[in-house]
Amino acid sequence: MDAKDILKLIKQLSNLNQEELARELGVSFVTLNSWINGRSIPHKKNQFKIDELYLKYSETKAISKDVLGAKKEIVFKKSKKYKNIISFILSRVDIFNQFLLSLTYNTNKIEGSTLTLSETSAILFENVFIKNRSLIEQIEAKNYQTAFVFVFDFINEKNSIDKGFILRLHAILMNSVRDDAGLFRNHAVRIIESNVVTANYLKVPALIDELVKDINKEKRDVIAHVSEIHTRFEQIHPFSDGNGRVCRLLIQAAS
């Protein structure tokens, strides 16, 4: 892991701003900025200081050489602060709405939505119709809002995920958008610009049943678990459209 990666992790772990971090390391803001942006490399003495500071804030015995592994450490460390993160989010309307807005905007943006963040906010929270924007895109935003609330209620009630839950998610997300909302596909599909081979549509129900069993198993590593679920779901590709949106909500419930 490079010095710039370690410094970024230290900032995340410590919540120090760049000026404060520079003071901790005994260097100028300009020098630290150069390290973080990869324009220069710290000398051995300064690298030792960086390593010590990482150990101080991460409370680990050795610096991980795996950036992804180090980021997972941060997530797990922060998660320990909340015994029930769902209850906490539901208790804070401001946090809930910000989470809803961010996920709605970004998940639909991935699928090609042209709505801006402010337009998405107006649609969700003010029930505004945006002129000169696609009606379908606006329906998709409202549908995602409904699906998001549905998922949070589902998680809060500690229900087990089943095939009906997945079909219900699709039905909500594709309501008034597709005639086959809530139904598995009955034809072959392929993922554009991908070499991933999707499942035969005749096998979809059985493959989803297998996936659901694994989703509900006890999980030691949540991040690895949801990553595997996401990969398998996309390979099954159970719906004609909306697979990405369904899966991004599914892994919220699966975690």
PyRosetta script that sets phi, psi and omega in degrees:
from pyrosetta import init, pose_from_sequence

init()
pose = pose_from_sequence("MDAKDILKLIKQLSNLNQEELARELGVSFVTLNSWINGRSIPHKKNQFKIDELYLKYSETKAISKDVLGAKKEIVFKKSKKYKNIISFILSRVDIFNQFLLSLTYNTNKIEGSTLTLSETSAILFENVFIKNRSLIEQIEAKNYQTAFVFVFDFINEKNSIDKGFILRLHAILMNSVRDDAGLFRNHAVRIIESNVVTANYLKVPALIDELVKDINKEKRDVIAHVSEIHTRFEQIHPFSDGNGRVCRLLIQAAS")
pose.set_psi(1, 126.0)
pose.set_omega(1, -178.1)
pose.set_phi(2, -70.7)
pose.set_psi(2, 161.7)
pose.set_omega(2, 179.0)
pose.set_phi(3, -57.9)
pose.set_psi(3, -38.9)
pose.set_omega(3, -178.6)
pose.set_phi(4, -63.9)
pose.set_psi(4, -36.2)
pose.set_omega(4, 178.6)
pose.set_phi(5, -69.1)
pose.set_psi(5, -41.8)
pose.set_omega(5, 179.4)
pose.set_phi(6, -64.1)
pose.set_psi(6, -41.4)
pose.set_omega(6, 179.8)
pose.set_phi(7, -63.1)
pose.set_psi(7, -40.3)
pose.set_omega(7, 178.0)
pose.set_phi(8, -64.5)
pose.set_psi(8, -38.4)
pose.set_omega(8, 178.0)
pose.set_phi(9, -67.0)
pose.set_psi(9, -40.1)
pose.set_omega(9, 177.7)
pose.set_phi(10, -60.1)
pose.set_psi(10, -42.7)
pose.set_omega(10, 178.8)
pose.set_phi(11, -60.8)
pose.set_psi(11, -41.9)
pose.set_omega(11, -179.9)
pose.set_phi(12, -67.3)
pose.set_psi(12, -41.6)
pose.set_omega(12, -177.9)
pose.set_phi(13, -70.4)
pose.set_psi(13, -38.1)
pose.set_omega(13, -172.1)
pose.set_phi(14, -93.9)
pose.set_psi(14, -18.6)
pose.set_omega(14, -173.8)
pose.set_phi(15, 61.9)
pose.set_psi(15, 21.0)
pose.set_omega(15, 174.8)
pose.set_phi(16, -78.6)
pose.set_psi(16, 143.7)
pose.set_omega(16, 171.5)
pose.set_phi(17, -81.9)
pose.set_psi(17, 175.0)
pose.set_omega(17, -173.2)
pose.set_phi(18, -64.5)
pose.set_psi(18, -36.7)
pose.set_omega(18, 180.0)
pose.set_phi(19, -66.4)
pose.set_psi(19, -42.4)
pose.set_omega(19, 179.6)
pose.set_phi(20, -66.9)
pose.set_psi(20, -39.4)
pose.set_omega(20, 178.9)
pose.set_phi(21, -65.0)
pose.set_psi(21, -40.0)
pose.set_omega(21, 178.2)
pose.set_phi(22, -60.3)
pose.set_psi(22, -41.1)
pose.set_omega(22, 179.0)
pose.set_phi(23, -64.4)
pose.set_psi(23, -40.0)
pose.set_omega(23, 179.2)
pose.set_phi(24, -60.9)
pose.set_psi(24, -37.1)
pose.set_omega(24, -177.5)
pose.set_phi(25, -87.4)
pose.set_psi(25, -10.2)
pose.set_omega(25, 179.1)
pose.set_phi(26, 73.2)
pose.set_psi(26, 32.5)
pose.set_omega(26, 178.4)
pose.set_phi(27, -128.1)
pose.set_psi(27, 171.0)
pose.set_omega(27, 179.6)
pose.set_phi(28, -78.3)
pose.set_psi(28, 160.1)
pose.set_omega(28, 176.9)
pose.set_phi(29, -58.2)
pose.set_psi(29, -41.1)
pose.set_omega(29, -177.5)
pose.set_phi(30, -63.2)
pose.set_psi(30, -43.3)
pose.set_omega(30, 179.8)
pose.set_phi(31, -63.1)
pose.set_psi(31, -46.6)
pose.set_omega(31, 179.8)
pose.set_phi(32, -61.8)
pose.set_psi(32, -42.2)
pose.set_omega(32, 179.8)
pose.set_phi(33, -60.7)
pose.set_psi(33, -37.9)
pose.set_omega(33, 178.8)
pose.set_phi(34, -65.7)
pose.set_psi(34, -39.1)
pose.set_omega(34, 178.3)
pose.set_phi(35, -66.4)
pose.set_psi(35, -47.3)
pose.set_omega(35, -175.9)
pose.set_phi(36, -62.8)
pose.set_psi(36, -35.0)
pose.set_omega(36, -178.8)
pose.set_phi(37, -90.9)
pose.set_psi(37, 5.2)
pose.set_omega(37, 174.7)
pose.set_phi(38, 73.6)
pose.set_psi(38, 17.2)
pose.set_omega(38, -179.9)
pose.set_phi(39, -81.8)
pose.set_psi(39, -20.8)
pose.set_omega(39, 176.1)
pose.set_phi(40, -149.1)
pose.set_psi(40, 165.7)
pose.set_omega(40, -177.5)
pose.set_phi(41, -118.6)
pose.set_psi(41, 134.8)
pose.set_omega(41, 179.8)
pose.set_phi(42, -63.1)
pose.set_psi(42, 145.4)
pose.set_omega(42, 173.2)
pose.set_phi(43, -69.0)
pose.set_psi(43, 166.9)
pose.set_omega(43, -174.6)
pose.set_phi(44, -55.1)
pose.set_psi(44, -41.3)
pose.set_omega(44, -179.4)
pose.set_phi(45, -62.1)
pose.set_psi(45, -43.4)
pose.set_omega(45, -179.9)
pose.set_phi(46, -72.5)
pose.set_psi(46, -33.8)
pose.set_omega(46, 177.2)
pose.set_phi(47, -62.6)
pose.set_psi(47, -37.9)
pose.set_omega(47, 177.8)
pose.set_phi(48, -63.0)
pose.set_psi(48, -41.4)
pose.set_omega(48, 177.2)
pose.set_phi(49, -61.6)
pose.set_psi(49, -41.9)
pose.set_omega(49, 179.7)
pose.set_phi(50, -62.8)
pose.set_psi(50, -44.7)
pose.set_omega(50, 179.5)
pose.set_phi(51, -61.3)
pose.set_psi(51, -43.1)
pose.set_omega(51, 179.6)
pose.set_phi(52, -63.2)
pose.set_psi(52, -40.3)
pose.set_omega(52, -179.2)
pose.set_phi(53, -67.5)
pose.set_psi(53, -37.5)
pose.set_omega(53, 177.5)
pose.set_phi(54, -62.8)
pose.set_psi(54, -44.6)
pose.set_omega(54, 178.9)
pose.set_phi(55, -61.4)
pose.set_psi(55, -37.8)
pose.set_omega(55, -179.9)
pose.set_phi(56, -60.5)
pose.set_psi(56, -45.3)
pose.set_omega(56, -174.2)
pose.set_phi(57, -89.9)
pose.set_psi(57, -24.6)
pose.set_omega(57, -179.0)
pose.set_phi(58, -91.7)
pose.set_psi(58, -19.0)
pose.set_omega(58, -179.5)
pose.set_phi(59, 58.2)
pose.set_psi(59, 36.8)
pose.set_omega(59, 174.8)
pose.set_phi(60, -113.4)
pose.set_psi(60, 164.8)
pose.set_omega(60, -176.3)
pose.set_phi(61, -92.5)
pose.set_psi(61, -15.7)
pose.set_omega(61, -179.2)
pose.set_phi(62, -149.7)
pose.set_psi(62, 149.8)
pose.set_omega(62, 179.5)
pose.set_phi(63, -76.5)
pose.set_psi(63, 125.7)
pose.set_omega(63, 179.3)
pose.set_phi(64, -69.3)
pose.set_psi(64, 136.8)
pose.set_omega(64, 176.7)
pose.set_phi(65, -86.9)
pose.set_psi(65, -5.2)
pose.set_omega(65, -178.3)
pose.set_phi(66, -104.6)
pose.set_psi(66, 109.6)
pose.set_omega(66, -176.9)
pose.set_phi(67, -59.4)
pose.set_psi(67, -42.9)
pose.set_omega(67, 179.5)
pose.set_phi(68, -62.9)
pose.set_psi(68, -41.8)
pose.set_omega(68, 178.5)
pose.set_phi(69, -62.4)
pose.set_psi(69, -39.1)
pose.set_omega(69, 179.1)
pose.set_phi(70, -66.3)
pose.set_psi(70, -38.4)
pose.set_omega(70, 178.7)
pose.set_phi(71, -67.5)
pose.set_psi(71, -35.1)
pose.set_omega(71, 176.5)
pose.set_phi(72, -63.3)
pose.set_psi(72, -37.6)
pose.set_omega(72, 177.4)
pose.set_phi(73, -59.0)
pose.set_psi(73, -40.4)
pose.set_omega(73, 180.0)
pose.set_phi(74, -64.2)
pose.set_psi(74, -45.1)
pose.set_omega(74, -179.6)
pose.set_phi(75, -61.3)
pose.set_psi(75, -46.8)
pose.set_omega(75, -178.8)
pose.set_phi(76, -65.0)
pose.set_psi(76, -38.2)
pose.set_omega(76, 179.8)
pose.set_phi(77, -62.9)
pose.set_psi(77, -45.1)
pose.set_omega(77, -179.4)
pose.set_phi(78, -69.5)
pose.set_psi(78, -33.4)
pose.set_omega(78, -177.4)
pose.set_phi(79, -65.5)
pose.set_psi(79, -26.0)
pose.set_omega(79, -178.6)
pose.set_phi(80, -68.5)
pose.set_psi(80, -16.1)
pose.set_omega(80, -179.6)
pose.set_phi(81, -73.5)
pose.set_psi(81, -18.3)
pose.set_omega(81, -175.4)
pose.set_phi(82, -124.3)
pose.set_psi(82, 119.2)
pose.set_omega(82, 178.1)
pose.set_phi(83, -71.6)
pose.set_psi(83, -34.1)
pose.set_omega(83, 179.2)
pose.set_phi(84, -141.9)
pose.set_psi(84, 89.9)
pose.set_omega(84, -175.1)
pose.set_phi(85, -64.4)
pose.set_psi(85, -32.1)
pose.set_omega(85, -179.9)
pose.set_phi(86, -64.7)
pose.set_psi(86, -46.5)
pose.set_omega(86, 178.3)
pose.set_phi(87, -61.1)
pose.set_psi(87, -38.4)
pose.set_omega(87, -180.0)
pose.set_phi(88, -64.2)
pose.set_psi(88, -46.4)
pose.set_omega(88, -179.9)
pose.set_phi(89, -63.5)
pose.set_psi(89, -42.3)
pose.set_omega(89, 180.0)
pose.set_phi(90, -66.2)
pose.set_psi(90, -24.7)
pose.set_omega(90, 179.9)
pose.set_phi(91, -81.5)
pose.set_psi(91, -11.5)
pose.set_omega(91, -178.0)
pose.set_phi(92, -120.7)
pose.set_psi(92, 101.3)
pose.set_omega(92, -177.8)
pose.set_phi(93, -58.4)
pose.set_psi(93, -38.9)
pose.set_omega(93, -177.9)
pose.set_phi(94, -63.8)
pose.set_psi(94, -42.9)
pose.set_omega(94, 179.7)
pose.set_phi(95, -69.7)
pose.set_psi(95, -42.8)
pose.set_omega(95, 179.3)
pose.set_phi(96, -58.4)
pose.set_psi(96, -46.9)
pose.set_omega(96, -178.1)
pose.set_phi(97, -67.5)
pose.set_psi(97, -36.2)
pose.set_omega(97, 178.7)
pose.set_phi(98, -67.4)
pose.set_psi(98, -40.2)
pose.set_omega(98, 177.2)
pose.set_phi(99, -63.7)
pose.set_psi(99, -45.6)
pose.set_omega(99, 178.5)
pose.set_phi(100, -59.6)
pose.set_psi(100, -47.0)
pose.set_omega(100, -178.5)
pose.set_phi(101, -62.6)
pose.set_psi(101, -46.9)
pose.set_omega(101, -178.1)
pose.set_phi(102, -61.4)
pose.set_psi(102, -46.4)
pose.set_omega(102, -179.1)
pose.set_phi(103, -68.5)
pose.set_psi(103, -40.8)
pose.set_omega(103, 179.9)
pose.set_phi(104, -62.2)
pose.set_psi(104, -49.4)
pose.set_omega(104, -178.5)
pose.set_phi(105, -61.4)
pose.set_psi(105, -48.3)
pose.set_omega(105, -173.9)
pose.set_phi(106, -73.7)
pose.set_psi(106, -39.2)
pose.set_omega(106, -179.5)
pose.set_phi(107, -66.1)
pose.set_psi(107, -37.7)
pose.set_omega(107, 178.2)
pose.set_phi(108, -77.3)
pose.set_psi(108, -29.6)
pose.set_omega(108, 176.1)
pose.set_phi(109, -63.0)
pose.set_psi(109, -40.6)
pose.set_omega(109, 177.5)
pose.set_phi(110, -57.5)
pose.set_psi(110, -34.9)
pose.set_omega(110, -178.0)
pose.set_phi(111, -87.9)
pose.set_psi(111, 5.5)
pose.set_omega(111, 174.3)
pose.set_phi(112, 101.4)
pose.set_psi(112, 9.6)
pose.set_omega(112, 179.4)
pose.set_phi(113, -62.4)
pose.set_psi(113, 141.1)
pose.set_omega(113, 179.9)
pose.set_phi(114, -97.3)
pose.set_psi(114, -0.2)
pose.set_omega(114, -179.3)
pose.set_phi(115, -67.0)
pose.set_psi(115, 139.1)
pose.set_omega(115, 175.2)
pose.set_phi(116, -82.1)
pose.set_psi(116, 171.0)
pose.set_omega(116, 179.3)
pose.set_phi(117, -63.1)
pose.set_psi(117, -43.3)
pose.set_omega(117, -179.2)
pose.set_phi(118, -67.4)
pose.set_psi(118, -37.1)
pose.set_omega(118, 177.1)
pose.set_phi(119, -66.0)
pose.set_psi(119, -41.6)
pose.set_omega(119, 177.8)
pose.set_phi(120, -61.4)
pose.set_psi(120, -41.9)
pose.set_omega(120, 178.2)
pose.set_phi(121, -60.6)
pose.set_psi(121, -44.0)
pose.set_omega(121, -179.5)
pose.set_phi(122, -63.8)
pose.set_psi(122, -39.4)
pose.set_omega(122, 179.5)
pose.set_phi(123, -66.5)
pose.set_psi(123, -43.6)
pose.set_omega(123, -176.1)
pose.set_phi(124, -71.8)
pose.set_psi(124, -47.2)
pose.set_omega(124, -168.2)
pose.set_phi(125, -104.4)
pose.set_psi(125, -14.8)
pose.set_omega(125, 179.9)
pose.set_phi(126, -119.4)
pose.set_psi(126, -0.5)
pose.set_omega(126, -178.4)
pose.set_phi(127, 52.1)
pose.set_psi(127, 40.0)
pose.set_omega(127, -178.6)
pose.set_phi(128, -88.5)
pose.set_psi(128, 141.8)
pose.set_omega(128, 171.8)
pose.set_phi(129, -96.8)
pose.set_psi(129, 125.1)
pose.set_omega(129, -177.4)
pose.set_phi(130, -90.1)
pose.set_psi(130, 116.1)
pose.set_omega(130, 178.9)
pose.set_phi(131, -67.1)
pose.set_psi(131, 151.4)
pose.set_omega(131, 178.2)
pose.set_phi(132, 64.2)
pose.set_psi(132, 19.7)
pose.set_omega(132, 173.3)
pose.set_phi(133, -122.3)
pose.set_psi(133, 152.8)
pose.set_omega(133, -177.8)
pose.set_phi(134, -59.3)
pose.set_psi(134, 131.8)
pose.set_omega(134, 176.7)
pose.set_phi(135, -63.3)
pose.set_psi(135, -40.7)
pose.set_omega(135, -179.4)
pose.set_phi(136, -60.1)
pose.set_psi(136, -43.5)
pose.set_omega(136, 179.7)
pose.set_phi(137, -61.2)
pose.set_psi(137, -36.8)
pose.set_omega(137, -179.4)
pose.set_phi(138, -73.9)
pose.set_psi(138, -36.2)
pose.set_omega(138, 175.1)
pose.set_phi(139, -64.7)
pose.set_psi(139, -41.2)
pose.set_omega(139, 179.4)
pose.set_phi(140, -61.1)
pose.set_psi(140, -37.2)
pose.set_omega(140, 178.4)
pose.set_phi(141, -65.2)
pose.set_psi(141, -46.1)
pose.set_omega(141, 179.2)
pose.set_phi(142, -66.4)
pose.set_psi(142, -38.0)
pose.set_omega(142, 177.6)
pose.set_phi(143, -61.9)
pose.set_psi(143, -39.8)
pose.set_omega(143, 179.9)
pose.set_phi(144, -65.4)
pose.set_psi(144, -37.8)
pose.set_omega(144, 177.4)
pose.set_phi(145, -59.0)
pose.set_psi(145, -46.3)
pose.set_omega(145, 179.1)
pose.set_phi(146, -62.5)
pose.set_psi(146, -43.3)
pose.set_omega(146, -179.6)
pose.set_phi(147, -66.2)
pose.set_psi(147, -37.8)
pose.set_omega(147, 179.8)
pose.set_phi(148, -62.1)
pose.set_psi(148, -47.6)
pose.set_omega(148, 178.7)
pose.set_phi(149, -62.6)
pose.set_psi(149, -41.9)
pose.set_omega(149, 178.5)
pose.set_phi(150, -58.3)
pose.set_psi(150, -45.2)
pose.set_omega(150, -179.3)
pose.set_phi(151, -65.1)
pose.set_psi(151, -43.8)
pose.set_omega(151, -179.5)
pose.set_phi(152, -64.3)
pose.set_psi(152, -40.9)
pose.set_omega(152, 176.7)
pose.set_phi(153, -63.1)
pose.set_psi(153, -41.0)
pose.set_omega(153, -179.8)
pose.set_phi(154, -61.4)
pose.set_psi(154, -46.9)
pose.set_omega(154, -179.3)
pose.set_phi(155, -66.0)
pose.set_psi(155, -43.5)
pose.set_omega(155, -177.5)
pose.set_phi(156, -62.3)
pose.set_psi(156, -30.6)
pose.set_omega(156, 179.0)
pose.set_phi(157, -86.1)
pose.set_psi(157, 0.3)
pose.set_omega(157, 176.8)
pose.set_phi(158, 57.0)
pose.set_psi(158, 41.3)
pose.set_omega(158, 176.5)
pose.set_phi(159, -78.4)
pose.set_psi(159, 157.1)
pose.set_omega(159, 175.5)
pose.set_phi(160, -90.7)
pose.set_psi(160, 139.6)
pose.set_omega(160, 179.1)
pose.set_phi(161, -72.7)
pose.set_psi(161, 134.6)
pose.set_omega(161, 174.8)
pose.set_phi(162, -137.7)
pose.set_psi(162, -179.4)
pose.set_omega(162, -177.9)
pose.set_phi(163, -61.6)
pose.set_psi(163, -36.4)
pose.set_omega(163, 179.3)
pose.set_phi(164, -62.0)
pose.set_psi(164, -35.7)
pose.set_omega(164, 178.2)
pose.set_phi(165, -63.3)
pose.set_psi(165, -43.8)
pose.set_omega(165, -179.5)
pose.set_phi(166, -65.2)
pose.set_psi(166, -43.2)
pose.set_omega(166, 178.3)
pose.set_phi(167, -64.8)
pose.set_psi(167, -38.3)
pose.set_omega(167, 178.9)
pose.set_phi(168, -64.8)
pose.set_psi(168, -40.6)
pose.set_omega(168, 177.6)
pose.set_phi(169, -58.4)
pose.set_psi(169, -47.0)
pose.set_omega(169, -179.6)
pose.set_phi(170, -64.2)
pose.set_psi(170, -39.6)
pose.set_omega(170, 179.5)
pose.set_phi(171, -60.8)
pose.set_psi(171, -40.9)
pose.set_omega(171, 179.9)
pose.set_phi(172, -69.1)
pose.set_psi(172, -47.1)
pose.set_omega(172, -175.5)
pose.set_phi(173, -66.7)
pose.set_psi(173, -33.9)
pose.set_omega(173, -176.3)
pose.set_phi(174, -101.8)
pose.set_psi(174, 9.6)
pose.set_omega(174, 179.0)
pose.set_phi(175, -58.6)
pose.set_psi(175, 127.5)
pose.set_omega(175, -179.6)
pose.set_phi(176, 65.7)
pose.set_psi(176, 11.5)
pose.set_omega(176, 178.0)
pose.set_phi(177, -112.3)
pose.set_psi(177, -42.0)
pose.set_omega(177, -179.5)
pose.set_phi(178, -132.7)
pose.set_psi(178, 147.3)
pose.set_omega(178, 177.6)
pose.set_phi(179, -71.0)
pose.set_psi(179, -24.4)
pose.set_omega(179, -177.6)
pose.set_phi(180, -98.1)
pose.set_psi(180, 26.5)
pose.set_omega(180, 178.3)
pose.set_phi(181, -58.6)
pose.set_psi(181, 128.5)
pose.set_omega(181, 179.1)
pose.set_phi(182, 84.0)
pose.set_psi(182, 11.0)
pose.set_omega(182, -178.7)
pose.set_phi(183, -125.4)
pose.set_psi(183, 140.8)
pose.set_omega(183, 174.0)
pose.set_phi(184, -68.5)
pose.set_psi(184, 153.4)
pose.set_omega(184, -179.4)
pose.set_phi(185, -66.9)
pose.set_psi(185, 152.7)
pose.set_omega(185, 177.8)
pose.set_phi(186, -122.9)
pose.set_psi(186, 33.7)
pose.set_omega(186, -179.2)
pose.set_phi(187, -157.1)
pose.set_psi(187, 167.9)
pose.set_omega(187, 178.7)
pose.set_phi(188, -75.7)
pose.set_psi(188, 149.6)
pose.set_omega(188, 175.1)
pose.set_phi(189, -139.2)
pose.set_psi(189, 162.8)
pose.set_omega(189, 172.3)
pose.set_phi(190, -139.1)
pose.set_psi(190, 151.1)
pose.set_omega(190, 179.5)
pose.set_phi(191, -88.2)
pose.set_psi(191, 118.7)
pose.set_omega(191, -176.5)
pose.set_phi(192, -60.7)
pose.set_psi(192, 138.5)
pose.set_omega(192, 178.9)
pose.set_phi(193, 59.1)
pose.set_psi(193, 35.2)
pose.set_omega(193, 178.4)
pose.set_phi(194, -143.2)
pose.set_psi(194, 148.6)
pose.set_omega(194, 177.1)
pose.set_phi(195, -95.6)
pose.set_psi(195, 5.6)
pose.set_omega(195, -179.1)
pose.set_phi(196, -68.8)
pose.set_psi(196, 128.1)
pose.set_omega(196, 178.8)
pose.set_phi(197, -88.3)
pose.set_psi(197, 122.0)
pose.set_omega(197, -179.5)
pose.set_phi(198, -86.0)
pose.set_psi(198, 159.9)
pose.set_omega(198, -175.3)
pose.set_phi(199, -70.4)
pose.set_psi(199, 151.9)
pose.set_omega(199, 170.8)
pose.set_phi(200, -60.7)
pose.set_psi(200, 131.7)
pose.set_omega(200, -174.2)
pose.set_phi(201, -60.6)
pose.set_psi(201, -25.5)
pose.set_omega(201, 178.8)
pose.set_phi(202, -68.3)
pose.set_psi(202, -23.1)
pose.set_omega(202, -178.1)
pose.set_phi(203, -94.5)
pose.set_psi(203, -6.4)
pose.set_omega(203, -174.4)
pose.set_phi(204, -55.4)
pose.set_psi(204, -52.4)
pose.set_omega(204, -178.3)
pose.set_phi(205, -56.1)
pose.set_psi(205, -43.4)
pose.set_omega(205, -179.0)
pose.set_phi(206, -67.6)
pose.set_psi(206, -39.6)
pose.set_omega(206, 179.1)
pose.set_phi(207, -66.5)
pose.set_psi(207, -37.2)
pose.set_omega(207, 177.0)
pose.set_phi(208, -66.6)
pose.set_psi(208, -38.4)
pose.set_omega(208, 176.5)
pose.set_phi(209, -59.3)
pose.set_psi(209, -42.9)
pose.set_omega(209, 178.6)
pose.set_phi(210, -65.0)
pose.set_psi(210, -41.1)
pose.set_omega(210, -179.8)
pose.set_phi(211, -63.6)
pose.set_psi(211, -43.7)
pose.set_omega(211, -179.4)
pose.set_phi(212, -59.8)
pose.set_psi(212, -41.1)
pose.set_omega(212, 178.4)
pose.set_phi(213, -59.0)
pose.set_psi(213, -43.4)
pose.set_omega(213, -179.0)
pose.set_phi(214, -72.1)
pose.set_psi(214, -33.1)
pose.set_omega(214, 177.7)
pose.set_phi(215, -60.0)
pose.set_psi(215, -39.4)
pose.set_omega(215, -174.3)
pose.set_phi(216, -86.0)
pose.set_psi(216, -0.7)
pose.set_omega(216, 176.7)
pose.set_phi(217, -71.9)
pose.set_psi(217, 154.9)
pose.set_omega(217, 177.2)
pose.set_phi(218, -63.6)
pose.set_psi(218, 136.8)
pose.set_omega(218, -175.7)
pose.set_phi(219, -121.5)
pose.set_psi(219, 130.7)
pose.set_omega(219, 178.4)
pose.set_phi(220, -88.7)
pose.set_psi(220, -40.7)
pose.set_omega(220, -179.3)
pose.set_phi(221, -114.8)
pose.set_psi(221, 99.4)
pose.set_omega(221, -174.9)
pose.set_phi(222, -61.6)
pose.set_psi(222, -40.7)
pose.set_omega(222, -176.8)
pose.set_phi(223, -65.3)
pose.set_psi(223, -44.4)
pose.set_omega(223, 177.1)
pose.set_phi(224, -64.0)
pose.set_psi(224, -37.5)
pose.set_omega(224, -178.8)
pose.set_phi(225, -62.5)
pose.set_psi(225, -51.7)
pose.set_omega(225, -176.7)
pose.set_phi(226, -70.5)
pose.set_psi(226, -28.5)
pose.set_omega(226, 176.7)
pose.set_phi(227, -65.1)
pose.set_psi(227, -42.3)
pose.set_omega(227, 178.8)
pose.set_phi(228, -66.7)
pose.set_psi(228, -42.3)
pose.set_omega(228, 179.4)
pose.set_phi(229, -60.9)
pose.set_psi(229, -44.6)
pose.set_omega(229, -179.6)
pose.set_phi(230, -60.5)
pose.set_psi(230, -46.1)
pose.set_omega(230, -179.1)
pose.set_phi(231, -61.6)
pose.set_psi(231, -47.7)
pose.set_omega(231, -177.8)
pose.set_phi(232, -66.4)
pose.set_psi(232, -39.6)
pose.set_omega(232, -179.7)
pose.set_phi(233, -62.1)
pose.set_psi(233, -44.6)
pose.set_omega(233, -178.8)
pose.set_phi(234, -67.5)
pose.set_psi(234, -31.4)
pose.set_omega(234, 176.2)
pose.set_phi(235, -70.3)
pose.set_psi(235, -36.5)
pose.set_omega(235, 175.7)
pose.set_phi(236, -69.1)
pose.set_psi(236, -41.2)
pose.set_omega(236, 178.7)
pose.set_phi(237, 47.3)
pose.set_psi(237, 64.6)
pose.set_omega(237, -168.9)
pose.set_phi(238, -70.3)
pose.set_psi(238, -16.9)
pose.set_omega(238, -174.9)
pose.set_phi(239, -116.6)
pose.set_psi(239, 158.7)
pose.set_omega(239, 177.6)
pose.set_phi(240, -65.5)
pose.set_psi(240, -34.7)
pose.set_omega(240, 179.6)
pose.set_phi(241, -155.7)
pose.set_psi(241, 156.1)
pose.set_omega(241, 177.1)
pose.set_phi(242, 92.1)
pose.set_psi(242, 8.0)
pose.set_omega(242, -178.1)
pose.set_phi(243, -60.7)
pose.set_psi(243, -44.1)
pose.set_omega(243, -179.3)
pose.set_phi(244, -62.4)
pose.set_psi(244, -45.0)
pose.set_omega(244, -179.0)
pose.set_phi(245, -65.4)
pose.set_psi(245, -41.5)
pose.set_omega(245, 177.6)
pose.set_phi(246, -62.5)
pose.set_psi(246, -45.8)
pose.set_omega(246, -175.8)
pose.set_phi(247, -66.4)
pose.set_psi(247, -38.2)
pose.set_omega(247, 179.9)
pose.set_phi(248, -65.4)
pose.set_psi(248, -29.7)
pose.set_omega(248, 174.1)
pose.set_phi(249, -81.0)
pose.set_psi(249, -36.1)
pose.set_omega(249, -179.8)
pose.set_phi(250, -59.7)
pose.set_psi(250, -42.3)
pose.set_omega(250, -178.2)
pose.set_phi(251, -71.6)
pose.set_psi(251, -20.8)
pose.set_omega(251, 171.8)
pose.set_phi(252, -64.9)
pose.set_psi(252, -44.1)
pose.set_omega(252, -179.5)
pose.set_phi(253, -72.1)
pose.set_psi(253, -32.2)
pose.set_omega(253, -176.0)
pose.set_phi(254, -76.1)
pose.set_psi(254, -16.5)
pose.set_omega(254, -176.8)
pose.set_phi(255, -91.1)
pose.dump_pdb("model.pdb")
